[in-house]
Amino acid sequence: MSELIHHPIVVALETDASRFHGPSADRPALLDKTAAEQLAAHLSADLGELIPDIHQAALSVCGALYDQTQILSFGWPVFEALHALTVASYQGKAFQPRLVSFGAHDGRLPHTGLQPDSSLPVSIMQLIAITISGPASVVQPISHQSEHCFLEKGQLSAHSAQWISRIFDLDIRHGRFMTTADLAAMLRMQLDSVGFLPLWELLECALYRPQEALSVETALGNTFSYRSGEVHSAFQTFDYWAGTGAGRKLPYESLADAYADWTRMQRQFQITLAAHGLDMHYCLPERPQSSLTGTYYCETADRPLSTKTEGITEHSVADIGTIAVTVAHRGRQRHFYPLTPEGLNDIHRDIRAEFSTALALAYPGTLLFDRNGRFLIPERLPDQAPHS
């Protein structure tokens, strides 16, 4: 069989996703083999009206709905699975145009890469994944046509939209064919509108130029580098950030809010990158080649404390939770920073294991820091003198 090339496209469905949330929510169903075959037939008919040459290619369709995040994931796992199954369907025989559909059996699709990610919330836009396959002489002209005609007249037919609405039990407001480039452009616009253009630049590099390297910096001073399928970021503790790093020029009045903003940006990048299939690894700014391991980082302060200063202080901000935990004990001060969502639980567990004696707990609801030295401090007890 001559080598096949593949052109991925999607059907974007604007739905009412409210029924997929709440205590009795359920995710969109997977189609069985028979329904998936019917879905492929409907979509093939619509595509034939838009691009008549489509019938010279193989059209592969999966009977599932996906979130934009899963489709635009590092390595394109949904489409890689579709490509592999399409090639396997020929069993080494010569290429012929055909419809290939993949449905579920006992709730599972025939490739793990096709299984919808249940950890992603159901969004308003749901996507059907389609692969157009064949020799380059067939697929390349179709690819060029799709880039133009989908923008102008890519809407699903009313008949197909009604059938898809019924079979998936959805309230479809709008449905249209899109290239993955169109989908990526939409994501870029969404991220740019909320000030996350550097995040899009990382995703774009990982998706389209995975062998390249790229470094970006946000307006808040967060730094991220993509290389070899991973993102690396310098983690700045408050003491480093306020004294040497991105916050060194800020007045002390704005340090607490600004470091909260910096932390919020770090966490948003980390969560979003992970959803798109990219792991983020932390390093210290002064040791960029050495990754931090574990779920949290512990910084030992080099400033002595009074032995009477005993306690645990959780520095937190309402919308992002705990930023750091300071433990003051026997003249020693340590700051614990969660690096992952599990990090705070692990910090609490290890603090409980280390200190057999009860320490006073303080929850100031903000970051406490020394105004002159610009470093974190514990909450002072009532009978202690205030810090300078």
Wavefront OBJ file of the C-alpha trace (Angstrom):
o trace
v 0.000 0.000 0.000
v 1.349 3.438 -0.957
v 2.079 5.738 1.958
v -0.953 7.596 3.230
v -0.995 11.146 4.495
v -3.680 12.472 6.808
v -5.506 15.777 7.076
v -7.325 16.281 10.409
v -10.526 18.305 10.625
v -13.308 18.648 13.200
v -16.996 19.344 13.441
v -17.488 22.064 16.045
v -20.817 21.885 17.842
v -22.007 24.828 19.918
v -24.202 23.222 22.544
v -26.059 23.889 25.749
v -23.681 22.162 28.149
v -25.685 23.002 31.296
v -27.183 19.484 31.417
v -23.656 18.066 31.832
v -23.117 19.861 35.142
v -24.624 19.533 38.590
v -25.296 16.589 40.940
v -27.030 14.437 38.309
v -24.758 15.369 35.414
v -23.597 12.851 32.856
v -21.064 13.217 30.062
v -22.021 12.989 26.364
v -22.516 9.362 25.392
v -20.180 7.375 23.149
v -21.771 6.013 19.981
v -21.796 2.290 19.320
v -20.521 0.842 16.046
v -23.832 1.168 14.163
v -24.412 4.783 15.235
v -20.791 5.678 14.416
v -21.286 4.299 10.893
v -24.374 6.482 10.489
v -22.467 9.507 11.806
v -19.737 8.918 9.214
v -22.344 8.680 6.452
v -23.984 11.975 7.450
v -20.684 13.824 7.638
v -19.441 12.321 4.372
v -22.570 13.532 2.596
v -22.134 17.070 3.956
v -18.447 17.155 3.075
v -19.242 15.906 -0.430
v -21.433 18.969 -0.959
v -18.588 21.231 0.140
v -15.650 19.399 -1.469
v -16.703 16.913 -4.174
v -13.212 15.428 -4.333
v -13.620 14.191 -0.743
v -14.980 10.909 -2.126
v -11.552 10.129 -3.574
v -10.146 9.920 -0.038
v -10.716 7.774 3.016
v -12.824 9.452 5.675
v -12.396 8.260 9.275
v -14.794 9.318 12.032
v -14.947 8.505 15.733
v -18.312 8.299 17.483
v -17.354 10.537 20.391
v -17.331 14.189 21.405
v -14.175 15.939 22.571
v -13.229 19.128 24.316
v -11.039 21.599 22.436
v -8.295 21.012 25.014
v -8.049 17.291 24.238
v -8.011 17.854 20.486
v -5.266 20.499 20.765
v -3.031 18.342 22.958
v 0.680 17.795 22.600
v 1.316 15.037 20.068
v -2.267 15.269 18.732
v -3.238 11.968 20.463
v -6.817 11.817 19.140
v -5.727 12.189 15.532
v -2.679 9.969 15.963
v -5.059 7.235 17.112
v -7.379 7.857 14.160
v -4.427 7.751 11.756
v -3.135 4.475 13.191
v -6.548 2.794 13.061
v -7.181 4.034 9.521
v -3.910 2.570 8.259
v -4.593 -0.684 10.112
v -8.034 -0.946 8.494
v -6.394 -1.549 5.095
v -4.417 -4.544 6.419
v -1.638 -3.835 3.934
v -3.948 -3.774 0.912
v -3.914 -1.094 -1.790
v -5.568 2.215 -0.956
v -9.186 2.663 -1.923
v -11.551 5.456 -0.879
v -13.732 4.329 2.000
v -15.648 5.377 5.070
v -14.081 4.204 8.319
v -15.927 4.627 11.604
v -15.061 3.719 15.162
v -17.704 3.126 17.796
v -17.609 2.051 21.420
v -18.097 -1.379 22.935
v -18.942 -1.572 26.641
v -18.087 2.105 26.976
v -14.612 1.805 25.462
v -13.331 2.903 22.073
v -10.862 0.740 20.118
v -7.831 2.929 20.981
v -6.984 4.623 24.275
v -6.070 7.788 22.368
v -9.701 8.106 21.263
v -11.236 7.882 24.728
v -12.633 11.305 25.794
v -10.810 12.735 28.795
v -13.248 12.539 31.699
v -11.100 14.904 33.796
v -11.980 17.820 31.509
v -15.239 19.653 32.245
v -17.818 19.537 29.473
v -17.647 22.863 27.660
v -20.107 24.649 25.408
v -18.148 23.652 22.291
v -17.904 19.927 21.625
v -15.909 18.484 18.733
v -16.164 15.469 16.440
v -12.768 14.315 15.137
v -12.408 13.402 11.455
v -9.369 12.332 9.442
v -9.123 12.630 5.656
v -6.551 10.084 4.436
v -5.053 9.001 1.137
v -2.088 9.543 -1.173
v -0.610 13.040 -1.147
v -1.963 13.654 -4.663
v -5.487 13.214 -3.289
v -5.284 14.699 0.199
v -3.235 17.838 -0.438
v -5.778 19.465 -2.827
v -8.598 18.574 -0.398
v -6.602 20.122 2.430
v -6.214 23.383 0.513
v -9.906 23.455 -0.382
v -10.974 22.864 3.222
v -8.929 25.820 4.453
v -10.991 28.127 2.257
v -14.450 26.623 1.949
v -14.956 25.831 5.648
v -14.654 29.501 6.576
v -17.168 30.564 3.937
v -19.731 27.748 3.921
v -18.706 25.058 6.383
v -22.004 24.838 8.235
v -23.525 21.415 8.870
v -26.665 20.638 6.931
v -29.878 20.935 8.910
v -30.492 17.215 8.427
v -27.100 16.234 9.859
v -27.366 18.721 12.711
v -30.764 17.316 13.732
v -29.513 13.732 13.576
v -26.378 14.513 15.611
v -28.462 16.420 18.134
v -30.729 13.418 18.602
v -28.072 10.689 18.671
v -25.873 12.519 21.196
v -28.872 13.930 23.096
v -27.623 17.499 22.697
v -29.200 20.882 22.145
v -27.040 22.033 19.216
v -27.150 25.777 18.594
v -24.698 25.745 15.698
v -22.480 23.220 13.938
v -19.768 23.623 11.332
v -16.681 21.995 9.876
v -13.355 23.501 10.908
v -9.721 22.778 10.209
v -7.473 22.269 13.211
v -5.757 25.515 12.178
v -9.108 27.305 12.570
v -9.539 25.688 15.977
v -6.043 26.722 17.052
v -6.656 30.290 15.884
v -9.790 30.385 18.039
v -7.818 29.222 21.079
v -5.143 31.830 20.418
v -7.777 34.537 20.351
v -9.331 33.252 23.597
v -5.998 33.204 25.436
v -4.888 36.565 24.066
v -8.140 38.186 25.210
v -7.358 37.279 28.841
v -3.679 38.237 28.691
v -2.331 34.722 28.159
v -0.630 35.168 24.795
v 2.692 33.740 26.123
v 0.789 30.574 27.047
v -0.476 30.281 23.481
v 3.079 30.754 22.163
v 4.213 27.758 24.216
v 1.279 25.646 23.036
v 1.782 26.638 19.406
v 5.445 25.657 19.513
v 4.652 22.309 21.159
v 1.850 21.518 18.696
v 3.392 22.653 15.417
v 7.159 22.800 16.016
v 7.752 20.197 18.733
v 11.469 19.838 17.970
v 12.155 23.543 18.482
v 12.821 25.360 21.757
v 11.059 28.503 22.948
v 11.244 30.753 26.010
v 8.556 33.264 27.008
v 8.038 35.713 29.842
v 4.787 37.203 31.121
v 4.259 40.832 32.083
v 4.403 39.691 35.720
v 7.876 38.198 35.283
v 6.932 34.510 35.086
v 9.342 32.655 32.808
v 8.667 29.446 30.877
v 10.768 27.454 28.428
v 9.576 24.699 26.101
v 11.988 22.007 24.969
v 11.711 18.337 24.057
v 8.035 18.021 24.912
v 8.297 19.617 28.364
v 7.941 23.074 29.860
v 10.425 24.333 32.452
v 9.801 27.300 34.725
v 11.854 29.130 37.317
v 10.089 29.020 40.673
v 10.629 32.207 42.672
v 9.958 32.063 46.387
v 8.625 35.274 47.888
v 12.020 36.110 49.416
v 13.771 35.682 46.053
v 11.002 37.329 44.044
v 10.771 40.419 46.284
v 14.501 40.875 46.840
v 16.158 39.724 43.611
v 13.570 38.571 41.121
v 10.556 39.941 39.269
v 9.229 41.977 42.225
v 12.470 43.643 43.289
v 11.511 47.100 41.967
v 7.995 47.154 43.376
v 7.120 49.237 46.457
v 6.426 47.210 49.569
v 2.759 48.282 49.575
v 2.087 46.224 46.462
v 4.237 43.167 47.215
v 1.521 40.935 48.667
v -0.936 41.498 45.815
v 1.756 41.334 43.147
v 3.219 38.068 44.404
v -0.298 36.628 44.561
v -0.725 37.641 40.912
v 2.615 36.028 40.047
v 1.615 32.814 41.824
v -1.816 32.810 40.186
v -0.183 33.056 36.763
v 2.181 30.171 37.563
v -0.682 27.945 38.598
v -2.873 28.856 35.635
v -0.052 28.052 33.215
v 0.679 24.775 34.982
v -2.954 23.620 34.969
v -3.594 24.643 31.365
v -0.375 23.132 30.034
v -1.128 19.858 31.823
v -4.606 19.776 30.266
v -2.952 20.104 26.845
v -0.602 17.206 27.576
v 2.473 19.172 28.659
v 4.165 18.605 31.993
v 5.790 21.570 33.716
v 8.991 21.170 35.703
v 10.261 23.736 38.195
v 13.817 24.813 38.811
v 15.306 27.514 41.015
v 16.356 30.710 39.203
v 19.936 30.304 40.397
v 20.039 26.628 39.345
v 18.199 26.466 35.996
v 19.612 23.071 35.000
v 18.398 21.305 38.152
v 14.685 20.436 38.401
v 12.841 20.562 41.697
v 11.399 17.208 42.655
v 8.400 16.391 44.797
v 5.115 18.195 45.287
v 6.489 21.111 47.297
v 9.638 23.145 47.878
v 11.051 23.962 51.306
v 13.161 27.096 51.722
v 15.181 27.574 54.903
v 15.481 31.246 55.854
v 18.930 32.377 56.986
v 17.514 34.922 59.444
v 17.511 33.836 63.122
v 14.299 34.119 65.086
v 13.644 34.452 68.771
v 13.207 31.048 70.371
v 9.892 32.373 71.666
v 8.611 32.625 68.095
v 6.845 29.310 67.668
v 4.048 28.678 65.215
v 2.762 27.820 61.761
v 1.537 30.584 59.466
v -0.437 29.897 56.285
v 0.049 32.776 53.864
v -2.993 32.727 51.597
v -5.174 34.697 49.203
v -8.886 34.031 48.914
v -9.162 33.021 45.260
v -6.015 30.869 45.009
v -5.693 29.472 48.509
v -2.424 28.883 50.332
v 0.679 30.351 48.733
v 3.215 29.369 51.404
v 3.374 27.863 54.876
v 5.923 29.281 57.324
v 7.057 27.142 60.231
v 8.896 28.945 63.043
v 10.430 26.600 65.626
v 13.436 26.879 67.956
v 14.866 29.912 66.231
v 14.606 28.363 62.795
v 12.298 29.518 60.021
v 11.258 27.499 56.995
v 8.859 28.308 54.163
v 6.981 25.532 52.358
v 5.622 26.244 48.863
v 3.207 23.833 47.109
v 4.356 23.081 43.561
v 1.431 20.870 42.541
v -2.249 20.614 43.543
v -1.277 17.803 45.922
v 1.541 19.831 47.453
v -0.402 21.486 50.265
v -1.705 18.166 51.607
v 1.829 16.798 51.547
v 3.140 19.880 53.373
v 0.546 19.424 56.124
v 1.319 15.708 56.393
v 5.087 16.234 56.695
v 4.760 19.104 59.177
v 2.540 16.949 61.395
v 5.025 14.093 61.166
v 8.007 16.274 62.096
v 6.597 18.227 65.020
v 5.342 16.129 67.868
v 4.570 19.210 69.958
v 1.582 21.328 69.054
v 2.396 24.624 67.339
v 0.038 27.578 67.189
v -1.675 28.033 63.823
v -2.219 31.399 62.149
v -4.286 32.187 59.061
v -3.753 35.898 58.343
v -5.551 35.765 54.982
v -2.667 37.495 53.213
v 1.120 37.319 52.925
v 3.063 38.532 55.949
v 6.476 39.979 55.193
v 9.116 42.248 56.658
v 8.786 45.650 54.990
v 12.465 46.531 55.262
v 13.963 43.149 54.438
v 11.210 42.125 51.955
v 11.025 38.534 53.193
v 8.261 36.327 54.598
v 7.725 36.294 58.362
v 5.477 34.265 60.648
v 2.441 35.690 62.351
v 3.553 37.162 65.667
v 1.874 36.048 68.841
v 0.190 38.738 70.994
v 3.031 38.910 73.499
v 5.733 39.261 70.870
v 7.168 42.514 69.710
v 6.265 43.524 66.152
v 8.822 43.046 63.398
v 10.546 46.132 62.114
l 1 2 3 4 5 6 7 8 9 10 11 12 13 14 15 16 17 18 19 20 21 22 23 24 25 26 27 28 29 30 31 32 33 34 35 36 37 38 39 40 41 42 43 44 45 46 47 48 49 50 51 52 53 54 55 56 57 58 59 60 61 62 63 64 65 66 67 68 69 70 71 72 73 74 75 76 77 78 79 80 81 82 83 84 85 86 87 88 89 90 91 92 93 94 95 96 97 98 99 100 101 102 103 104 105 106 107 108 109 110 111 112 113 114 115 116 117 118 119 120 121 122 123 124 125 126 127 128 129 130 131 132 133 134 135 136 137 138 139 140 141 142 143 144 145 146 147 148 149 150 151 152 153 154 155 156 157 158 159 160 161 162 163 164 165 166 167 168 169 170 171 172 173 174 175 176 177 178 179 180 181 182 183 184 185 186 187 188 189 190 191 192 193 194 195 196 197 198 199 200 201 202 203 204 205 206 207 208 209 210 211 212 213 214 215 216 217 218 219 220 221 222 223 224 225 226 227 228 229 230 231 232 233 234 235 236 237 238 239 240 241 242 243 244 245 246 247 248 249 250 251 252 253 254 255 256 257 258 259 260 261 262 263 264 265 266 267 268 269 270 271 272 273 274 275 276 277 278 279 280 281 282 283 284 285 286 287 288 289 290 291 292 293 294 295 296 297 298 299 300 301 302 303 304 305 306 307 308 309 310 311 312 313 314 315 316 317 318 319 320 321 322 323 324 325 326 327 328 329 330 331 332 333 334 335 336 337 338 339 340 341 342 343 344 345 346 347 348 349 350 351 352 353 354 355 356 357 358 359 360 361 362 363 364 365 366 367 368 369 370 371 372 373 374 375 376 377 378 379 380 381 382 383 384 385 386 387 388
